[in-house]
Amino acid sequence: MDNKKVFGLLAIGIVILIAFIMFIGPEQIISALKTADFKYILLAVIIQFIILGLWNTRWSIICKSLEIPHRQLPLFAMTIIGLAVNDLTPSGRSGGEPVRAYLLSRSSNESFRRTFATVMSDKIFDTFPFMVLAIFAISYLMFTLHLGFALFSVLVVALVLFVILLAFILYICINETVGMKAIEWIFRLIKRFTSKDLTRYEDKARTTLVGFQSNLKLLMHDRKLLVIATIISFVVWFLELLRVYVVFLAFGVHVSLGMVASVFLVSTLIGIIPALPGGLGSIDGVMILLYSMAGITSSVSTAATLVERMISLWMVLVIGVILIPFFGTGVFDAINMKEDT
């Protein structure tokens, strides 16, 4: 991880957010923040920790399916660290997956390919309900806010690209032939920029892919796991929406759950596009814009967005960064070729 790049992009995101605040008016936003009911904000924080607990439970169930030994508290810490790294890396919010797999591999003495299979399965279970709800969100906004052609086109293109990318990744994960061709293409591309002999690493990648695919297929054939994990995923997404709804209640604003769902899911979809860490600036901007278009005053929209992001992004990020030293300095080297296959 390039620390200078990460902090540089974080700074850009913060500057964009400050620009939004200055445009709307700092005094108006501060006045809105002063009216917030702390009880509702505390409830939103509690909901966030319940969400984290459910994420951890889903991953634990997946680990048990592959008989990977683990303890709940360390696994919970790994979950938070993974989320924090996701928010720190402008990589489509996926930089934390190799880190989680690495930490679990080290704590359980299991191979990286097995632990990475659990993480990818966890990601798949989280993504399926998101796709279903994102389609609903775009449709809802199209008919309620009468989105302009440009914004509507951006959302549709983002969703289509996301679905195509997910389908391609799943295909690579399941189809050994396609996976091998993908590895060949990646290493052929890398060899153009280095004279180093990469044969050892390419063989390592092939071996890891085969082991990873076999473990992933085992998980996908566990029907009980599929049902429980899918239910947990939908509950988590509902709680995410409930958290946003509760934040607006703190400001005395009653927003329809359909609107909350649509804005939250669309902003999340925009945030998946690799640009700035944690979607900083882009997610915040889209949320403020859409809530304002829905008739909520810009000052309240901005204040609610700031509180929501403080809970869902910054709180998790800070906790994750605090926990990283307890797992050693190798966390950020997780995506390098591991030796324990």
Secondary structure as a PSIPRED ss2 file (coil, helix, strand):
# PSIPRED VFORMAT (PSIPRED V4.0)

   1 M C   1.000  0.000  0.000
   2 D C   1.000  0.000  0.000
   3 N H   0.000  1.000  0.000
   4 K H   0.000  1.000  0.000
   5 K H   0.000  1.000  0.000
   6 V H   0.000  1.000  0.000
   7 F H   0.000  1.000  0.000
   8 G H   0.000  1.000  0.000
   9 L H   0.000  1.000  0.000
  10 L H   0.000  1.000  0.000
  11 A H   0.000  1.000  0.000
  12 I H   0.000  1.000  0.000
  13 G H   0.000  1.000  0.000
  14 I H   0.000  1.000  0.000
  15 V H   0.000  1.000  0.000
  16 I H   0.000  1.000  0.000
  17 L H   0.000  1.000  0.000
  18 I H   0.000  1.000  0.000
  19 A H   0.000  1.000  0.000
  20 F H   0.000  1.000  0.000
  21 I H   0.000  1.000  0.000
  22 M H   0.000  1.000  0.000
  23 F H   0.000  1.000  0.000
  24 I H   0.000  1.000  0.000
  25 G C   1.000  0.000  0.000
  26 P H   0.000  1.000  0.000
  27 E H   0.000  1.000  0.000
  28 Q H   0.000  1.000  0.000
  29 I H   0.000  1.000  0.000
  30 I H   0.000  1.000  0.000
  31 S H   0.000  1.000  0.000
  32 A H   0.000  1.000  0.000
  33 L H   0.000  1.000  0.000
  34 K H   0.000  1.000  0.000
  35 T C   1.000  0.000  0.000
  36 A C   1.000  0.000  0.000
  37 D C   1.000  0.000  0.000
  38 F H   0.000  1.000  0.000
  39 K H   0.000  1.000  0.000
  40 Y H   0.000  1.000  0.000
  41 I H   0.000  1.000  0.000
  42 L H   0.000  1.000  0.000
  43 L H   0.000  1.000  0.000
  44 A H   0.000  1.000  0.000
  45 V H   0.000  1.000  0.000
  46 I H   0.000  1.000  0.000
  47 I H   0.000  1.000  0.000
  48 Q H   0.000  1.000  0.000
  49 F H   0.000  1.000  0.000
  50 I H   0.000  1.000  0.000
  51 I H   0.000  1.000  0.000
  52 L H   0.000  1.000  0.000
  53 G H   0.000  1.000  0.000
  54 L H   0.000  1.000  0.000
  55 W H   0.000  1.000  0.000
  56 N H   0.000  1.000  0.000
  57 T H   0.000  1.000  0.000
  58 R H   0.000  1.000  0.000
  59 W H   0.000  1.000  0.000
  60 S H   0.000  1.000  0.000
  61 I H   0.000  1.000  0.000
  62 I H   0.000  1.000  0.000
  63 C H   0.000  1.000  0.000
  64 K H   0.000  1.000  0.000
  65 S H   0.000  1.000  0.000
  66 L C   1.000  0.000  0.000
  67 E C   1.000  0.000  0.000
  68 I C   1.000  0.000  0.000
  69 P C   1.000  0.000  0.000
  70 H C   1.000  0.000  0.000
  71 R C   1.000  0.000  0.000
  72 Q H   0.000  1.000  0.000
  73 L H   0.000  1.000  0.000
  74 P H   0.000  1.000  0.000
  75 L H   0.000  1.000  0.000
  76 F H   0.000  1.000  0.000
  77 A H   0.000  1.000  0.000
  78 M H   0.000  1.000  0.000
  79 T H   0.000  1.000  0.000
  80 I H   0.000  1.000  0.000
  81 I H   0.000  1.000  0.000
  82 G H   0.000  1.000  0.000
  83 L H   0.000  1.000  0.000
  84 A H   0.000  1.000  0.000
  85 V H   0.000  1.000  0.000
  86 N H   0.000  1.000  0.000
  87 D H   0.000  1.000  0.000
  88 L H   0.000  1.000  0.000
  89 T C   1.000  0.000  0.000
  90 P C   1.000  0.000  0.000
  91 S C   1.000  0.000  0.000
  92 G C   1.000  0.000  0.000
  93 R C   1.000  0.000  0.000
  94 S C   1.000  0.000  0.000
  95 G C   1.000  0.000  0.000
  96 G H   0.000  1.000  0.000
  97 E H   0.000  1.000  0.000
  98 P H   0.000  1.000  0.000
  99 V H   0.000  1.000  0.000
 100 R H   0.000  1.000  0.000
 101 A H   0.000  1.000  0.000
 102 Y H   0.000  1.000  0.000
 103 L H   0.000  1.000  0.000
 104 L H   0.000  1.000  0.000
 105 S H   0.000  1.000  0.000
 106 R H   0.000  1.000  0.000
 107 S H   0.000  1.000  0.000
 108 S H   0.000  1.000  0.000
 109 N C   1.000  0.000  0.000
 110 E C   1.000  0.000  0.000
 111 S C   1.000  0.000  0.000
 112 F H   0.000  1.000  0.000
 113 R H   0.000  1.000  0.000
 114 R H   0.000  1.000  0.000
 115 T H   0.000  1.000  0.000
 116 F H   0.000  1.000  0.000
 117 A H   0.000  1.000  0.000
 118 T H   0.000  1.000  0.000
 119 V H   0.000  1.000  0.000
 120 M H   0.000  1.000  0.000
 121 S H   0.000  1.000  0.000
 122 D H   0.000  1.000  0.000
 123 K H   0.000  1.000  0.000
 124 I H   0.000  1.000  0.000
 125 F H   0.000  1.000  0.000
 126 D H   0.000  1.000  0.000
 127 T H   0.000  1.000  0.000
 128 F H   0.000  1.000  0.000
 129 P H   0.000  1.000  0.000
 130 F H   0.000  1.000  0.000
 131 M H   0.000  1.000  0.000
 132 V H   0.000  1.000  0.000
 133 L H   0.000  1.000  0.000
 134 A H   0.000  1.000  0.000
 135 I H   0.000  1.000  0.000
 136 F H   0.000  1.000  0.000
 137 A H   0.000  1.000  0.000
 138 I H   0.000  1.000  0.000
 139 S H   0.000  1.000  0.000
 140 Y H   0.000  1.000  0.000
 141 L H   0.000  1.000  0.000
 142 M H   0.000  1.000  0.000
 143 F H   0.000  1.000  0.000
 144 T H   0.000  1.000  0.000
 145 L C   1.000  0.000  0.000
 146 H C   1.000  0.000  0.000
 147 L C   1.000  0.000  0.000
 148 G C   1.000  0.000  0.000
 149 F H   0.000  1.000  0.000
 150 A H   0.000  1.000  0.000
 151 L H   0.000  1.000  0.000
 152 F H   0.000  1.000  0.000
 153 S H   0.000  1.000  0.000
 154 V H   0.000  1.000  0.000
 155 L H   0.000  1.000  0.000
 156 V H   0.000  1.000  0.000
 157 V H   0.000  1.000  0.000
 158 A H   0.000  1.000  0.000
 159 L H   0.000  1.000  0.000
 160 V H   0.000  1.000  0.000
 161 L H   0.000  1.000  0.000
 162 F H   0.000  1.000  0.000
 163 V H   0.000  1.000  0.000
 164 I H   0.000  1.000  0.000
 165 L H   0.000  1.000  0.000
 166 L H   0.000  1.000  0.000
 167 A H   0.000  1.000  0.000
 168 F H   0.000  1.000  0.000
 169 I H   0.000  1.000  0.000
 170 L H   0.000  1.000  0.000
 171 Y H   0.000  1.000  0.000
 172 I H   0.000  1.000  0.000
 173 C H   0.000  1.000  0.000
 174 I H   0.000  1.000  0.000
 175 N C   1.000  0.000  0.000
 176 E H   0.000  1.000  0.000
 177 T H   0.000  1.000  0.000
 178 V H   0.000  1.000  0.000
 179 G H   0.000  1.000  0.000
 180 M H   0.000  1.000  0.000
 181 K H   0.000  1.000  0.000
 182 A H   0.000  1.000  0.000
 183 I H   0.000  1.000  0.000
 184 E H   0.000  1.000  0.000
 185 W H   0.000  1.000  0.000
 186 I H   0.000  1.000  0.000
 187 F H   0.000  1.000  0.000
 188 R H   0.000  1.000  0.000
 189 L H   0.000  1.000  0.000
 190 I H   0.000  1.000  0.000
 191 K H   0.000  1.000  0.000
 192 R C   1.000  0.000  0.000
 193 F C   1.000  0.000  0.000
 194 T C   1.000  0.000  0.000
 195 S C   1.000  0.000  0.000
 196 K C   1.000  0.000  0.000
 197 D C   1.000  0.000  0.000
 198 L C   1.000  0.000  0.000
 199 T H   0.000  1.000  0.000
 200 R H   0.000  1.000  0.000
 201 Y H   0.000  1.000  0.000
 202 E H   0.000  1.000  0.000
 203 D H   0.000  1.000  0.000
 204 K H   0.000  1.000  0.000
 205 A H   0.000  1.000  0.000
 206 R H   0.000  1.000  0.000
 207 T H   0.000  1.000  0.000
 208 T H   0.000  1.000  0.000
 209 L H   0.000  1.000  0.000
 210 V H   0.000  1.000  0.000
 211 G H   0.000  1.000  0.000
 212 F H   0.000  1.000  0.000
 213 Q H   0.000  1.000  0.000
 214 S H   0.000  1.000  0.000
 215 N H   0.000  1.000  0.000
 216 L H   0.000  1.000  0.000
 217 K H   0.000  1.000  0.000
 218 L H   0.000  1.000  0.000
 219 L H   0.000  1.000  0.000
 220 M H   0.000  1.000  0.000
 221 H C   1.000  0.000  0.000
 222 D C   1.000  0.000  0.000
 223 R H   0.000  1.000  0.000
 224 K H   0.000  1.000  0.000
 225 L H   0.000  1.000  0.000
 226 L H   0.000  1.000  0.000
 227 V H   0.000  1.000  0.000
 228 I H   0.000  1.000  0.000
 229 A H   0.000  1.000  0.000
 230 T H   0.000  1.000  0.000
 231 I H   0.000  1.000  0.000
 232 I H   0.000  1.000  0.000
 233 S H   0.000  1.000  0.000
 234 F H   0.000  1.000  0.000
 235 V H   0.000  1.000  0.000
 236 V H   0.000  1.000  0.000
 237 W H   0.000  1.000  0.000
 238 F H   0.000  1.000  0.000
 239 L H   0.000  1.000  0.000
 240 E H   0.000  1.000  0.000
 241 L H   0.000  1.000  0.000
 242 L H   0.000  1.000  0.000
 243 R H   0.000  1.000  0.000
 244 V H   0.000  1.000  0.000
 245 Y H   0.000  1.000  0.000
 246 V H   0.000  1.000  0.000
 247 V H   0.000  1.000  0.000
 248 F H   0.000  1.000  0.000
 249 L H   0.000  1.000  0.000
 250 A H   0.000  1.000  0.000
 251 F C   1.000  0.000  0.000
 252 G C   1.000  0.000  0.000
 253 V C   1.000  0.000  0.000
 254 H C   1.000  0.000  0.000
 255 V C   1.000  0.000  0.000
 256 S C   1.000  0.000  0.000
 257 L H   0.000  1.000  0.000
 258 G H   0.000  1.000  0.000
 259 M H   0.000  1.000  0.000
 260 V H   0.000  1.000  0.000
 261 A H   0.000  1.000  0.000
 262 S H   0.000  1.000  0.000
 263 V H   0.000  1.000  0.000
 264 F H   0.000  1.000  0.000
 265 L H   0.000  1.000  0.000
 266 V H   0.000  1.000  0.000
 267 S H   0.000  1.000  0.000
 268 T H   0.000  1.000  0.000
 269 L H   0.000  1.000  0.000
 270 I H   0.000  1.000  0.000
 271 G H   0.000  1.000  0.000
 272 I H   0.000  1.000  0.000
 273 I C   1.000  0.000  0.000
 274 P C   1.000  0.000  0.000
 275 A C   1.000  0.000  0.000
 276 L C   1.000  0.000  0.000
 277 P H   0.000  1.000  0.000
 278 G H   0.000  1.000  0.000
 279 G H   0.000  1.000  0.000
 280 L C   1.000  0.000  0.000
 281 G C   1.000  0.000  0.000
 282 S H   0.000  1.000  0.000
 283 I H   0.000  1.000  0.000
 284 D H   0.000  1.000  0.000
 285 G H   0.000  1.000  0.000
 286 V H   0.000  1.000  0.000
 287 M H   0.000  1.000  0.000
 288 I H   0.000  1.000  0.000
 289 L H   0.000  1.000  0.000
 290 L H   0.000  1.000  0.000
 291 Y H   0.000  1.000  0.000
 292 S H   0.000  1.000  0.000
 293 M H   0.000  1.000  0.000
 294 A C   1.000  0.000  0.000
 295 G C   1.000  0.000  0.000
 296 I C   1.000  0.000  0.000
 297 T C   1.000  0.000  0.000
 298 S H   0.000  1.000  0.000
 299 S H   0.000  1.000  0.000
 300 V H   0.000  1.000  0.000
 301 S H   0.000  1.000  0.000
 302 T H   0.000  1.000  0.000
 303 A H   0.000  1.000  0.000
 304 A H   0.000  1.000  0.000
 305 T H   0.000  1.000  0.000
 306 L H   0.000  1.000  0.000
 307 V H   0.000  1.000  0.000
 308 E H   0.000  1.000  0.000
 309 R H   0.000  1.000  0.000
 310 M H   0.000  1.000  0.000
 311 I H   0.000  1.000  0.000
 312 S H   0.000  1.000  0.000
 313 L H   0.000  1.000  0.000
 314 W H   0.000  1.000  0.000
 315 M H   0.000  1.000  0.000
 316 V H   0.000  1.000  0.000
 317 L H   0.000  1.000  0.000
 318 V H   0.000  1.000  0.000
 319 I H   0.000  1.000  0.000
 320 G H   0.000  1.000  0.000
 321 V H   0.000  1.000  0.000
 322 I H   0.000  1.000  0.000
 323 L H   0.000  1.000  0.000
 324 I H   0.000  1.000  0.000
 325 P H   0.000  1.000  0.000
 326 F H   0.000  1.000  0.000
 327 F H   0.000  1.000  0.000
 328 G C   1.000  0.000  0.000
 329 T H   0.000  1.000  0.000
 330 G H   0.000  1.000  0.000
 331 V H   0.000  1.000  0.000
 332 F H   0.000  1.000  0.000
 333 D H   0.000  1.000  0.000
 334 A C   1.000  0.000  0.000
 335 I C   1.000  0.000  0.000
 336 N C   1.000  0.000  0.000
 337 M C   1.000  0.000  0.000
 338 K C   1.000  0.000  0.000
 339 E C   1.000  0.000  0.000
 340 D C   1.000  0.000  0.000
 341 T C   1.000  0.000  0.000
